Amino acid sequence: MALELNEERFVSTMKEQAEIGGTDGGGLHRLALSDDDKRIRDWFLERMEEAGLDVRIDEFGNMFGRRDGEESGEPVMVGSHLDSQPYGGIYDGALGVISALEFVRELNDRDITTTRPIEIVNWTNEEGSRFQPAMQGSGVWAGAHDIDEEYAKTDTDGNTLESELERIGYKGQQPAEPAAEYDSYLELHVEQGPYLEENDKSVGIVTGIVGFKWGAITYRGEADHSGPTPMHHRSDALVPAADVITQIRRLPGTLGDRTVGTVGYVDVQPNSINIIPEEVTFTWGVRDPTSEVLEKAYDHVLAEAAAAAEREGVEWEHEDRMDADPVYFADRCVDAVEDATESLGYDAMRVFSGAGHDATHADSVCDTAMVFAVSENGKSHNEDEYTSWEDCYKSANTLASAAFELAQE
């Protein structure tokens, strides 16, 4: 059965959450475990209790609300995250949580009891902007990260994650692990890419999530005066860094249609116009839907790094920062999403996610799939992020209908 949510209430609730941490530019600045994160958590807790959910908060701050089913079997979980990037958009993450809440409200309005229990969730620190890594709360919950190591992570002011959880009152008592066997997990998110818009589709049926390889390369040369030092006497740490950065930009075109490569951070020391750079560190990242391509990209980056260091006569080292295999979602969950779009009469297409999501970790616990909403111009992680209320609503209806189908199995 296709479910259509209360559109007026859905839009109103989306606008209401966007006021907490809202920016003058129409975006959202709601970093994980900040004062505004506490405010949105308090707000969400009240909304779950009003909806009659059995609320629990685990020791990593993940928030769950359970609605009983006719049977005490494996629950269907739906949700996403409420933290944001610095000056990000109002849809990223929040759309999935609000849609999950509205799904429960709609079931209440219709006095429907599903066969399976329903759980909705707000994961802690999906964005990874204040504490690293990203998808932290779902990673601890799924057993991908050690909780004590993550507790010890610090922000730029030296605050530990554990102390900030305690400060805002969201270090819960429940173990940060699955409370039961789960049947499935569905997550709604804005696409953060251009493919739906370019293909004139309203909803994305997500079949999987790309894998990641992230690292940091450091070159160490010799600082010297930039004027009298002849070129053949130089050991310039920035030159090999520039060579490799250029190669990373060109690399994706040689590997796959969906390969992307990025250098997002560069630190140059001593960073003066009159001194030859002595030390340079930069981060790099490659994403692709296949493990084979990621391995080729990794080998290529390190080979280029070694060759560039030899050409310039500098020392170098590499640090692995992240290594995540691609995720391919369960057919039955993907089919449930596709069935929902067909029942609702929405133009949809299958897509592969180019960004990481909490569904990455949930997939190791139970069958998983995602729904994408259209991102205008493919923009996200900034205040220009925009998804029309019509597209938000269509994706929310898709999530609700797919989750309902799974919960009735």
KOLVOPA-326121 format. One record per residue (C-alpha): residue number from 1; x, y, z. Coordinates in steps of 0.02 Angstrom, whole numbers, always signed. Example, Ala and Ser with C-alpha at 12.3 -4.5 7.8 and 13.67 -1.06 7.14 Angstrom:
BEGIN
(1,(+615,-225,+390))
(2,(+684,-53,+357))
END
This chain:
BEGIN
(1,(+0,+0,+0))
(2,(+65,+171,-47))
(3,(+69,+296,+96))
(4,(+57,+483,+69))
(5,(+105,+590,+218))
(6,(+20,+746,+284))
(7,(+107,+869,+167))
(8,(+67,+1027,+265))
(9,(+132,+954,+428))
(10,(+285,+879,+342))
(11,(+339,+1046,+268))
(12,(+301,+1138,+430))
(13,(+407,+1015,+530))
(14,(+551,+1031,+407))
(15,(+545,+1220,+425))
(16,(+534,+1207,+614))
(17,(+691,+1101,+628))
(18,(+784,+1218,+510))
(19,(+762,+1362,+632))
(20,(+874,+1275,+760))
(21,(+1049,+1323,+706))
(22,(+984,+1416,+554))
(23,(+1100,+1542,+470))
(24,(+1068,+1714,+396))
(25,(+1106,+1638,+226))
(26,(+962,+1515,+239))
(27,(+1073,+1367,+284))
(28,(+1114,+1270,+441))
(29,(+1261,+1276,+562))
(30,(+1223,+1134,+684))
(31,(+1385,+1045,+721))
(32,(+1385,+880,+814))
(33,(+1372,+896,+1004))
(34,(+1363,+1086,+996))
(35,(+1234,+1188,+1092))
(36,(+1122,+1190,+938))
(37,(+1141,+1002,+921))
(38,(+1077,+988,+1100))
(39,(+929,+1099,+1055))
(40,(+881,+995,+904))
(41,(+903,+835,+1004))
(42,(+789,+902,+1142))
(43,(+662,+951,+1009))
(44,(+670,+781,+924))
(45,(+655,+691,+1091))
(46,(+495,+786,+1128))
(47,(+425,+747,+955))
(48,(+460,+561,+977))
(49,(+378,+558,+1148))
(50,(+227,+652,+1081))
(51,(+212,+517,+946))
(52,(+203,+384,+1081))
(53,(+372,+307,+1043))
(54,(+477,+210,+1168))
(55,(+635,+317,+1168))
(56,(+809,+260,+1210))
(57,(+979,+346,+1195))
(58,(+1136,+244,+1186))
(59,(+1305,+283,+1262))
(60,(+1364,+366,+1101))
(61,(+1214,+480,+1091))
(62,(+1121,+388,+952))
(63,(+934,+420,+978))
(64,(+803,+286,+943))
(65,(+613,+286,+951))
(66,(+520,+121,+942))
(67,(+340,+91,+889))
(68,(+277,-83,+929))
(69,(+209,-198,+795))
(70,(+80,-336,+801))
(71,(+224,-456,+823))
(72,(+384,-435,+924))
(73,(+493,-479,+776))
(74,(+640,-392,+695))
(75,(+607,-205,+677))
(76,(+618,-99,+520))
(77,(+727,+52,+556))
(78,(+716,+220,+465))
(79,(+812,+381,+495))
(80,(+969,+482,+463))
(81,(+1058,+624,+557))
(82,(+1021,+798,+625))
(83,(+1197,+869,+634))
(84,(+1258,+979,+492))
(85,(+1413,+1038,+404))
(86,(+1479,+1212,+449))
(87,(+1358,+1328,+357))
(88,(+1279,+1182,+266))
(89,(+1103,+1156,+200))
(90,(+939,+1125,+291))
(91,(+900,+961,+201))
(92,(+1060,+858,+219))
(93,(+1021,+725,+349))
(94,(+873,+815,+426))
(95,(+758,+768,+282))
(96,(+782,+584,+323))
(97,(+747,+605,+509))
(98,(+593,+714,+485))
(99,(+525,+595,+353))
(100,(+547,+450,+476))
(101,(+453,+549,+609))
(102,(+314,+592,+487))
(103,(+300,+409,+437))
(104,(+263,+364,+619))
(105,(+141,+509,+636))
(106,(+49,+451,+481))
(107,(+33,+275,+550))
(108,(-36,+351,+710))
(109,(-159,+460,+615))
(110,(-225,+308,+520))
(111,(-222,+197,+676))
(112,(-116,+69,+583))
(113,(-15,-60,+679))
(114,(+119,-135,+569))
(115,(+165,-318,+580))
(116,(+346,-280,+625))
(117,(+399,-146,+750))
(118,(+461,+20,+678))
(119,(+612,+113,+745))
(120,(+666,+287,+695))
(121,(+843,+349,+728))
(122,(+951,+505,+736))
(123,(+1134,+452,+721))
(124,(+1271,+548,+811))
(125,(+1398,+645,+708))
(126,(+1367,+585,+532))
(127,(+1454,+736,+457))
(128,(+1624,+717,+541))
(129,(+1653,+904,+531))
(130,(+1690,+932,+716))
(131,(+1750,+758,+765))
(132,(+1821,+632,+641))
(133,(+1780,+514,+562))
(134,(+1615,+542,+476))
(135,(+1471,+421,+507))
(136,(+1541,+401,+682))
(137,(+1386,+357,+782))
(138,(+1323,+225,+662))
(139,(+1501,+158,+648))
(140,(+1515,+132,+836))
(141,(+1340,+56,+841))
(142,(+1382,-67,+700))
(143,(+1549,-116,+778))
(144,(+1658,-34,+645))
(145,(+1739,+83,+774))
(146,(+1799,+58,+953))
(147,(+1695,+167,+1067))
(148,(+1838,+215,+1184))
(149,(+1945,+270,+1038))
(150,(+1802,+376,+972))
(151,(+1765,+449,+1145))
(152,(+1944,+514,+1148))
(153,(+1931,+607,+982))
(154,(+1951,+796,+1001))
(155,(+1889,+950,+910))
(156,(+2000,+1098,+864))
(157,(+1978,+1171,+1040))
(158,(+2038,+1010,+1123))
(159,(+1867,+955,+1186))
(160,(+1845,+766,+1186))
(161,(+1692,+690,+1108))
(162,(+1648,+602,+1270))
(163,(+1656,+763,+1372))
(164,(+1544,+852,+1246))
(165,(+1418,+709,+1249))
(166,(+1412,+726,+1437))
(167,(+1403,+916,+1430))
(168,(+1247,+917,+1322))
(169,(+1169,+773,+1420))
(170,(+1165,+644,+1281))
(171,(+1285,+511,+1341))
(172,(+1148,+382,+1365))
(173,(+1142,+224,+1468))
(174,(+1103,+97,+1332))
(175,(+1248,+4,+1250))
(176,(+1299,+76,+1081))
(177,(+1258,-82,+986))
(178,(+1105,-157,+901))
(179,(+971,-182,+1033))
(180,(+899,-327,+934))
(181,(+908,-415,+768))
(182,(+847,-293,+635))
(183,(+749,-339,+480))
(184,(+802,-189,+377))
(185,(+856,-8,+374))
(186,(+800,+128,+254))
(187,(+874,+302,+242))
(188,(+815,+454,+146))
(189,(+941,+586,+95))
(190,(+963,+723,-33))
(191,(+1064,+660,-179))
(192,(+1206,+788,-163))
(193,(+1239,+760,-348))
(194,(+1165,+805,-518))
(195,(+1104,+640,-590))
(196,(+919,+646,-544))
(197,(+900,+825,-605))
(198,(+997,+791,-765))
(199,(+883,+643,-803))
(200,(+723,+735,-755))
(201,(+681,+609,-617))
(202,(+592,+645,-453))
(203,(+661,+507,-342))
(204,(+821,+406,-334))
(205,(+818,+219,-297))
(206,(+990,+197,-219))
(207,(+1073,+30,-255))
(208,(+1235,+57,-159))
(209,(+1370,+176,-95))
(210,(+1542,+207,-167))
(211,(+1699,+150,-79))
(212,(+1830,+272,-13))
(213,(+2017,+279,-1))
(214,(+2085,+431,+91))
(215,(+2264,+471,+137))
(216,(+2388,+608,+179))
(217,(+2559,+633,+97))
(218,(+2700,+733,+175))
(219,(+2856,+793,+83))
(220,(+3008,+858,+177))
(221,(+3138,+962,+87))
(222,(+3250,+1104,+143))
(223,(+3203,+1284,+179))
(224,(+3314,+1414,+99))
(225,(+3314,+1590,+29))
(226,(+3205,+1601,-126))
(227,(+3321,+1728,-210))
(228,(+3505,+1676,-209))
(229,(+3476,+1486,-203))
(230,(+3504,+1415,-379))
(231,(+3367,+1302,-446))
(232,(+3483,+1152,-456))
(233,(+3526,+1172,-270))
(234,(+3346,+1169,-212))
(235,(+3251,+1035,-119))
(236,(+3076,+1108,-132))
(237,(+2939,+1009,-43))
(238,(+2799,+1098,-137))
(239,(+2855,+1044,-310))
(240,(+2821,+857,-290))
(241,(+2660,+897,-197))
(242,(+2601,+1002,-344))
(243,(+2646,+863,-466))
(244,(+2544,+734,-370))
(245,(+2397,+850,-342))
(246,(+2387,+877,-529))
(247,(+2394,+689,-560))
(248,(+2253,+658,-436))
(249,(+2145,+782,-531))
(250,(+2179,+691,-694))
(251,(+2172,+514,-625))
(252,(+1983,+484,-625))
(253,(+1969,+503,-814))
(254,(+2086,+356,-837))
(255,(+1996,+234,-720))
(256,(+1806,+239,-723))
(257,(+1652,+341,-765))
(258,(+1608,+365,-580))
(259,(+1785,+386,-511))
(260,(+1818,+550,-422))
(261,(+1978,+615,-343))
(262,(+2003,+764,-228))
(263,(+2140,+854,-135))
(264,(+2049,+954,-3))
(265,(+2185,+1012,+117))
(266,(+2362,+1077,+92))
(267,(+2480,+1138,+228))
(268,(+2642,+1224,+172))
(269,(+2784,+1266,+292))
(270,(+2851,+1393,+324))
(271,(+2725,+1468,+200))
(272,(+2819,+1625,+156))
(273,(+2841,+1708,-15))
(274,(+3028,+1724,+16))
(275,(+3068,+1548,+78))
(276,(+3080,+1384,-19))
(277,(+2948,+1267,+58))
(278,(+3025,+1146,+181))
(279,(+2875,+1035,+221))
(280,(+2709,+1007,+134))
(281,(+2565,+895,+188))
(282,(+2409,+868,+85))
(283,(+2260,+753,+98))
(284,(+2191,+655,-48))
(285,(+2036,+552,-77))
(286,(+1969,+439,-214))
(287,(+1794,+363,-226))
(288,(+1723,+233,-344))
(289,(+1587,+100,-345))
(290,(+1713,-42,-369))
(291,(+1852,-104,-256))
(292,(+1964,-146,-405))
(293,(+1965,+34,-465))
(294,(+2000,+97,-289))
(295,(+2151,-18,-274))
(296,(+2218,+43,-442))
(297,(+2194,+223,-389))
(298,(+2283,+194,-223))
(299,(+2432,+111,-308))
(300,(+2440,+248,-438))
(301,(+2440,+389,-308))
(302,(+2580,+309,-207))
(303,(+2682,+272,-363))
(304,(+2665,+452,-420))
(305,(+2709,+514,-245))
(306,(+2869,+410,-242))
(307,(+2920,+464,-418))
(308,(+2890,+648,-379))
(309,(+2995,+638,-221))
(310,(+3139,+559,-316))
(311,(+3133,+692,-452))
(312,(+3148,+833,-326))
(313,(+3263,+742,-204))
(314,(+3152,+756,-50))
(315,(+3094,+634,+83))
(316,(+2912,+581,+91))
(317,(+2789,+477,+190))
(318,(+2608,+423,+173))
(319,(+2472,+399,+303))
(320,(+2312,+302,+267))
(321,(+2161,+399,+330))
(322,(+2011,+295,+274))
(323,(+1976,+135,+181))
(324,(+1795,+86,+152))
(325,(+1735,-44,+28))
(326,(+1588,-6,-87))
(327,(+1418,-59,-20))
(328,(+1287,-146,-126))
(329,(+1113,-142,-50))
(330,(+998,-293,-29))
(331,(+886,-326,-178))
(332,(+729,-342,-74))
(333,(+753,-169,+4))
(334,(+797,-89,-162))
(335,(+644,-174,-239))
(336,(+535,-106,-98))
(337,(+592,+71,-140))
(338,(+561,+42,-324))
(339,(+389,-32,-289))
(340,(+347,+122,-188))
(341,(+392,+241,-330))
(342,(+285,+140,-450))
(343,(+137,+135,-331))
(344,(+149,+323,-304))
(345,(+171,+358,-490))
(346,(+338,+447,-472))
(347,(+470,+457,-609))
(348,(+620,+371,-532))
(349,(+787,+295,-578))
(350,(+916,+183,-497))
(351,(+1072,+275,-440))
(352,(+1233,+238,-346))
(353,(+1278,+356,-203))
(354,(+1437,+455,-224))
(355,(+1437,+509,-41))
(356,(+1449,+408,+118))
(357,(+1298,+388,+231))
(358,(+1252,+299,+392))
(359,(+1176,+164,+283))
(360,(+1356,+111,+248))
(361,(+1371,+45,+426))
(362,(+1191,-10,+445))
(363,(+1216,-124,+295))
(364,(+1334,-232,+398))
(365,(+1194,-262,+525))
(366,(+1040,-290,+416))
(367,(+970,-274,+240))
(368,(+979,-92,+187))
(369,(+930,+31,+50))
(370,(+913,+217,+24))
(371,(+799,+345,-59))
(372,(+868,+502,-141))
(373,(+782,+669,-163))
(374,(+831,+787,-304))
(375,(+972,+910,-266))
(376,(+952,+1065,-373))
(377,(+1115,+1094,-469))
(378,(+1187,+950,-369))
(379,(+1238,+1068,-229))
(380,(+1260,+1015,-47))
(381,(+1369,+1049,+105))
(382,(+1339,+1236,+82))
(383,(+1199,+1361,+108))
(384,(+1149,+1350,-76))
(385,(+1089,+1170,-51))
(386,(+910,+1164,-114))
(387,(+775,+1034,-139))
(388,(+597,+1091,-178))
(389,(+463,+1047,-52))
(390,(+377,+948,-190))
(391,(+532,+840,-214))
(392,(+557,+824,-26))
(393,(+378,+766,-9))
(394,(+390,+638,-149))
(395,(+547,+562,-76))
(396,(+468,+558,+98))
(397,(+315,+468,+30))
(398,(+431,+344,-56))
(399,(+523,+310,+107))
(400,(+362,+287,+204))
(401,(+285,+171,+75))
(402,(+441,+64,+59))
(403,(+462,+52,+249))
(404,(+278,+7,+266))
(405,(+298,-133,+139))
(406,(+447,-204,+233))
(407,(+359,-187,+400))
(408,(+210,-288,+337))
(409,(+313,-436,+276))
END
